[in-house]
Amino acid sequence: MNTTIAWEVREGRPAAADARGSDLGETCDWLRENRGAIRSGLDEHGALYLRGLPVKGVEDFAGVRDALISELAGYVEKATPRSHFGKDVYSSTDLPPSQSIRPHNENSYALTFPGLLMFGCLIAPDEGGATPVTDVRKVLRNIPQPLADRFRAHGWSLVRNYGDHISLGWRTAFGTEDRDEVAAYCADNHIAHEWVGGDQLRTVQRRSATIRHPGTGEEVWFNHTVFWNEWALDPEVREVFLEDLGHDNLPFNTAYGDGEPISRQDVETIDEAYRQATVRETWRPGDILIVDNILSAHARESFKGPRKIVVTMGDPVPLDTCAPTVRPQAGFAKATAGAGAGAGEPARPAKARRWFGRRS
């Protein structure tokens, strides 16, 4: 039985509703009965807050997840440190509280990515720490047409350098100790790779910057272009990284799909498009945030005090069902040929390692 949920929509906040049920069992029954209404709400709003669920720990959260998500999705090509609490439940991120995290769609660079994300608040921080959400349909509309068309035509390229000092090492990112398994994964997923200076792995992949939601048919902005671009770094962090590592060895960098660098002005323009489309809600224990990972990006505010926000991923979606404007492609873009360390030299961590993951 599917009923209607009256979603409360207020300026600057995501659509929200109070969950029903006097205990976890009743709440899960209510969620199962209302999966259709929740799916309709996601199609309209992109992300939904359910408030006041009787969720006290990881097992409770996994029970709620199982009432809503029929198929779990893996976390591939890992890029952020996370703790695994069992039952396919993870910390949202283990990056330090002082660091904010920009809006992004989970695994936008992979050939299969989660269709749904579910976040849950087990411990609310004393200050800050919200998980803002951004409607990427609006982001695309907010980007000037010529800039959006350039990305439609060429896509975007991602360059990664995997190193234990300044980003996740390749063993953690790919979940293996075997270089041959890494090579096989890269070959299967249209990723160019090379080993630099012994144990440093460098990869490059070209992806579509916009896709269409397989359910609604709407075109969305779906990429990590700004999230991992060098101009998105704190100016001080960027200076340290370039001095210590050079462009070739930055942990992450992005370019247009044809290899041309993305200008600082274009990064700022896209940043503003995200800002205008972002809403937030303060976490309270027992709150659940359900995110359509294609329609909405998510972020994290810096915070103070203990915070335990958990996440699970589900309903995997293959990229080729989403009408990408650019075919996935392996290859080193021209953007990798920057100043600093040469193409055959490993990164030189030094000062840069203390800036791991920090973003504006």
C-alpha positions as CSV (number, residue, x, y, z in Angstrom):
1,M,0.0,0.0,0.0
2,N,1.4,3.4,-1.0
3,T,0.0,6.5,0.7
4,T,0.9,10.2,0.3
5,I,3.4,11.9,2.5
6,A,3.0,15.6,3.0
7,W,6.6,16.9,2.5
8,E,7.3,20.2,4.3
9,V,9.2,22.5,2.0
10,R,10.8,25.7,3.5
11,E,13.1,28.2,1.9
12,G,16.8,27.1,2.2
13,R,15.9,23.6,3.6
14,P,15.4,20.2,2.0
15,A,11.9,18.7,1.9
16,A,11.2,17.0,5.2
17,A,8.6,14.9,7.0
18,D,8.2,13.3,10.4
19,A,8.5,9.5,10.4
20,R,5.8,7.4,12.0
21,G,5.9,4.4,14.2
22,S,6.3,3.9,18.0
23,D,9.2,1.6,17.6
24,L,11.7,0.5,14.9
25,G,9.5,-2.3,13.6
26,E,6.5,0.0,13.1
27,T,8.7,2.6,11.5
28,C,10.2,0.1,9.1
29,D,6.7,-1.1,8.2
30,W,5.6,2.5,7.5
31,L,8.6,3.0,5.3
32,R,8.0,-0.2,3.3
33,E,4.3,0.9,2.8
34,N,5.4,4.3,1.6
35,R,8.3,3.4,-0.7
36,G,6.3,4.7,-3.6
37,A,5.6,8.0,-2.0
38,I,9.2,8.4,-1.0
39,R,10.3,7.6,-4.6
40,S,7.9,10.2,-5.9
41,G,9.3,12.7,-3.3
42,L,12.8,12.0,-4.4
43,D,11.9,12.5,-8.1
44,E,10.4,15.9,-7.2
45,H,12.9,17.2,-4.6
46,G,16.0,15.1,-5.1
47,A,16.6,14.6,-1.4
48,L,14.4,14.0,1.6
49,Y,14.7,14.4,5.4
50,L,12.9,12.0,7.6
51,R,12.9,13.2,11.2
52,G,12.7,11.5,14.5
53,L,13.2,7.8,13.7
54,P,14.0,5.4,16.5
55,V,17.5,4.8,15.2
56,K,20.0,4.4,18.0
57,G,22.9,2.5,16.4
58,V,24.2,0.9,13.2
59,E,21.9,-2.1,13.4
60,D,18.8,0.1,13.6
61,F,20.1,2.2,10.7
62,A,20.7,-0.9,8.6
63,G,17.1,-2.0,9.4
64,V,15.8,1.3,8.1
65,R,18.0,0.9,5.0
66,D,16.7,-2.5,4.3
67,A,13.1,-1.2,4.4
68,L,13.9,1.3,1.6
69,I,16.8,0.0,-0.5
70,S,16.5,-3.3,-2.3
71,E,20.0,-3.6,-3.6
72,L,23.3,-2.4,-2.1
73,A,25.9,-0.6,-4.1
74,G,29.7,-0.9,-3.6
75,Y,32.1,1.9,-3.0
76,V,34.6,1.7,-5.8
77,E,37.7,3.8,-6.7
78,K,37.7,5.0,-3.1
79,A,38.7,8.6,-2.5
80,T,37.9,9.4,1.1
81,P,38.9,7.7,4.3
82,R,35.9,5.9,5.9
83,S,35.3,3.6,8.8
84,H,33.2,0.4,8.1
85,F,30.8,-0.4,10.9
86,G,29.5,-3.6,9.4
87,K,26.3,-4.4,7.5
88,D,27.5,-2.2,4.7
89,V,27.3,0.9,6.9
90,Y,30.1,3.4,6.8
91,S,31.1,6.7,8.4
92,S,30.2,9.5,5.9
93,T,33.9,10.5,6.0
94,D,36.8,10.4,8.5
95,L,38.3,13.7,7.3
96,P,39.0,16.1,10.3
97,P,36.1,18.2,11.7
98,S,37.8,21.5,10.6
99,Q,37.5,20.5,6.9
100,S,34.3,21.3,5.0
101,I,33.6,19.1,1.9
102,R,32.2,20.5,-1.3
103,P,29.0,19.3,-3.0
104,H,29.5,16.2,-5.1
105,N,27.6,13.2,-6.5
106,E,29.0,10.0,-5.1
107,N,31.3,8.1,-7.6
108,S,30.4,10.3,-10.5
109,Y,33.7,9.2,-12.1
110,A,32.8,5.5,-12.0
111,L,31.0,3.5,-14.7
112,T,28.4,2.3,-12.1
113,F,27.5,4.5,-9.2
114,P,24.9,4.4,-6.3
115,G,21.4,5.6,-7.3
116,L,20.5,6.2,-3.7
117,L,22.4,7.3,-0.6
118,M,21.0,7.2,2.9
119,F,22.6,9.1,5.8
120,G,21.7,8.8,9.4
121,C,22.5,10.8,12.5
122,L,23.6,8.8,15.5
123,I,25.3,11.7,17.3
124,A,24.6,15.3,16.4
125,P,27.5,17.7,16.6
126,D,27.5,20.7,18.9
127,E,27.9,23.2,16.1
128,G,27.9,22.9,12.3
129,G,28.3,19.6,10.6
130,A,25.2,19.6,8.4
131,T,25.0,17.6,5.2
132,P,23.9,20.2,2.7
133,V,22.2,18.9,-0.5
134,T,22.3,20.5,-3.9
135,D,19.8,20.0,-6.7
136,V,22.0,19.4,-9.7
137,R,19.2,20.0,-12.1
138,K,19.3,23.6,-10.9
139,V,23.1,23.6,-11.0
140,L,23.0,22.8,-14.7
141,R,20.4,25.6,-15.3
142,N,22.5,28.0,-13.3
143,I,25.7,27.5,-15.4
144,P,26.0,29.8,-18.4
145,Q,24.9,28.1,-21.6
146,P,28.2,28.3,-23.4
147,L,30.1,26.8,-20.5
148,A,27.5,24.0,-20.1
149,D,27.7,23.3,-23.8
150,R,31.5,23.0,-23.7
151,F,31.2,20.4,-21.0
152,R,28.5,18.6,-22.9
153,A,30.7,18.5,-26.0
154,H,33.9,17.4,-24.3
155,G,33.1,16.0,-20.9
156,W,35.7,16.2,-18.2
157,S,38.9,14.4,-17.3
158,L,40.1,13.3,-13.9
159,V,43.7,12.8,-13.0
160,R,44.5,11.0,-9.8
161,N,47.8,10.2,-8.0
162,Y,47.4,7.6,-5.4
163,G,49.9,8.0,-2.5
164,D,49.7,7.1,1.2
165,H,51.0,10.4,2.3
166,I,48.7,12.9,0.6
167,S,45.7,10.8,-0.6
168,L,44.5,7.3,-0.4
169,G,47.0,4.8,-1.5
170,W,46.2,2.5,-4.4
171,R,45.9,-0.6,-2.2
172,T,43.1,1.1,-0.2
173,A,41.4,2.8,-3.2
174,F,41.2,-0.4,-5.2
175,G,41.0,-2.9,-2.3
176,T,43.9,-5.1,-3.5
177,E,47.6,-5.6,-3.0
178,D,47.9,-7.0,-6.6
179,R,49.0,-4.6,-9.3
180,D,47.6,-6.9,-12.0
181,E,44.1,-6.6,-10.4
182,V,44.4,-2.8,-10.6
183,A,45.4,-3.1,-14.2
184,A,42.5,-5.3,-15.0
185,Y,40.1,-3.0,-13.2
186,C,41.4,0.0,-15.1
187,A,41.2,-1.8,-18.4
188,D,37.6,-2.8,-17.7
189,N,36.6,0.7,-16.6
190,H,38.2,2.9,-19.3
191,I,40.9,4.2,-17.0
192,A,44.5,4.8,-18.2
193,H,47.1,4.0,-15.6
194,E,50.9,4.1,-15.1
195,W,53.3,3.4,-12.3
196,V,55.4,6.4,-11.4
197,G,58.7,6.2,-9.5
198,G,58.0,2.7,-8.2
199,D,54.9,2.5,-6.1
200,Q,52.9,5.7,-7.1
201,L,49.9,5.0,-9.3
202,R,48.6,7.7,-11.7
203,T,45.3,7.3,-13.5
204,V,43.3,9.4,-16.0
205,Q,39.8,8.9,-17.1
206,R,37.4,10.9,-19.3
207,R,33.7,11.0,-18.4
208,S,30.5,12.8,-19.4
209,A,29.8,16.0,-17.4
210,T,26.1,15.7,-17.8
211,I,23.8,12.7,-17.8
212,R,20.0,12.1,-17.7
213,H,18.2,10.5,-14.8
214,P,17.1,7.0,-16.0
215,G,13.7,7.4,-14.2
216,T,12.7,11.1,-14.9
217,G,14.7,11.7,-18.0
218,E,15.9,15.0,-16.7
219,E,19.4,16.3,-17.6
220,V,21.7,16.9,-14.6
221,W,25.2,18.2,-13.8
222,F,27.0,15.1,-12.7
223,N,30.7,15.2,-12.1
224,H,33.6,16.1,-9.7
225,T,35.0,18.8,-12.0
226,V,35.1,21.6,-9.4
227,F,35.3,19.3,-6.4
228,W,38.8,18.1,-7.4
229,N,40.1,21.0,-9.5
230,E,43.3,22.7,-8.3
231,W,41.5,26.0,-8.3
232,A,39.1,24.6,-5.7
233,L,41.9,24.2,-3.2
234,D,42.6,26.8,-0.5
235,P,45.1,29.2,-2.1
236,E,47.7,28.4,0.6
237,V,47.1,24.6,0.0
238,R,47.4,25.0,-3.7
239,E,50.7,26.9,-3.4
240,V,52.2,24.2,-1.1
241,F,51.0,21.4,-3.3
242,L,52.4,22.9,-6.5
243,E,55.7,23.8,-4.7
244,D,56.1,20.3,-3.3
245,L,54.5,18.1,-6.0
246,G,54.0,20.0,-9.2
247,H,50.9,19.7,-11.4
248,D,51.7,16.2,-12.5
249,N,51.6,14.8,-9.0
250,L,48.7,16.7,-7.4
251,P,46.5,14.1,-5.6
252,F,43.6,15.1,-7.8
253,N,43.1,17.5,-10.7
254,T,40.4,17.9,-13.4
255,A,40.3,19.3,-16.9
256,Y,38.0,19.6,-19.8
257,G,37.6,16.2,-21.5
258,D,39.8,17.4,-24.4
259,G,42.6,18.1,-22.0
260,E,42.3,21.8,-21.8
261,P,42.8,23.3,-18.3
262,I,39.7,24.6,-16.5
263,S,40.2,28.3,-15.7
264,R,39.8,29.7,-12.2
265,Q,36.9,31.9,-13.5
266,D,35.0,28.8,-14.8
267,V,35.5,27.0,-11.4
268,E,34.2,30.1,-9.6
269,T,31.2,30.3,-12.0
270,I,30.3,26.6,-11.3
271,D,30.9,27.1,-7.6
272,E,28.3,29.8,-7.6
273,A,25.9,27.6,-9.5
274,Y,26.2,25.1,-6.7
275,R,25.8,27.7,-4.0
276,Q,22.5,29.0,-5.4
277,A,21.0,25.4,-5.5
278,T,22.1,24.2,-2.0
279,V,19.9,23.8,1.0
280,R,20.7,22.5,4.5
281,E,19.1,21.1,7.7
282,T,20.6,20.8,11.1
283,W,21.1,17.2,12.2
284,R,19.3,15.7,15.2
285,P,19.7,12.2,16.5
286,G,17.4,9.8,14.7
287,D,17.2,11.9,11.5
288,I,17.6,10.2,8.1
289,L,18.6,11.9,4.9
290,I,17.7,10.0,1.7
291,V,19.5,11.3,-1.4
292,D,18.9,10.5,-5.1
293,N,22.5,10.5,-6.0
294,I,21.8,11.5,-9.6
295,L,19.4,14.4,-8.8
296,S,21.3,15.7,-5.8
297,A,24.9,16.3,-4.7
298,H,25.8,16.3,-1.0
299,A,28.4,18.0,1.1
300,R,29.6,18.4,4.7
301,E,30.0,21.5,6.8
302,S,32.9,21.7,9.3
303,F,31.8,21.1,12.9
304,K,32.6,21.1,16.6
305,G,32.0,18.4,19.1
306,P,31.3,14.7,18.6
307,R,29.6,13.8,15.4
308,K,28.5,10.4,14.0
309,I,26.8,10.4,10.7
310,V,26.7,7.1,8.9
311,V,25.9,6.3,5.3
312,T,24.9,3.4,3.2
313,M,24.6,3.2,-0.6
314,G,22.2,1.3,-2.8
315,D,20.4,0.9,-6.1
316,P,23.5,0.9,-8.4
317,V,23.0,2.6,-11.7
318,P,25.2,1.9,-14.8
319,L,26.4,5.0,-16.6
320,D,25.3,3.7,-20.0
321,T,21.7,3.9,-18.9
322,C,21.9,7.6,-18.3
323,A,22.5,9.0,-21.8
324,P,26.0,10.4,-21.3
325,T,27.0,13.0,-23.9
326,V,30.6,11.7,-24.0
327,R,31.7,8.1,-24.0
328,P,34.0,6.9,-21.2
329,Q,37.6,7.0,-22.3
330,A,41.0,6.1,-20.9
331,G,43.8,8.5,-21.6
332,F,46.2,11.0,-20.2
333,A,44.8,14.5,-21.0
334,K,47.1,17.5,-21.8
335,A,46.2,18.8,-18.4
336,T,48.7,16.4,-16.8
337,A,51.6,18.1,-18.4
338,G,52.1,20.9,-15.9
339,A,55.0,22.3,-14.0
340,G,56.9,20.7,-11.2
341,A,57.9,17.0,-10.9
342,G,58.4,15.3,-14.3
343,A,56.1,12.6,-15.6
344,G,58.6,9.9,-14.5
345,E,59.2,11.3,-11.0
346,P,57.3,10.3,-7.8
347,A,55.6,12.9,-5.7
348,R,57.7,14.5,-3.0
349,P,55.4,14.8,0.0
350,A,57.2,17.0,2.6
351,K,55.0,19.9,3.6
352,A,52.1,18.8,1.4
353,R,51.2,15.8,3.6
354,R,49.9,18.0,6.4
355,W,47.2,19.4,4.0
356,F,45.7,16.0,3.2
357,G,42.2,16.5,2.0
358,R,41.7,20.1,3.0
359,R,39.3,22.0,0.8
360,S,37.8,25.4,0.9
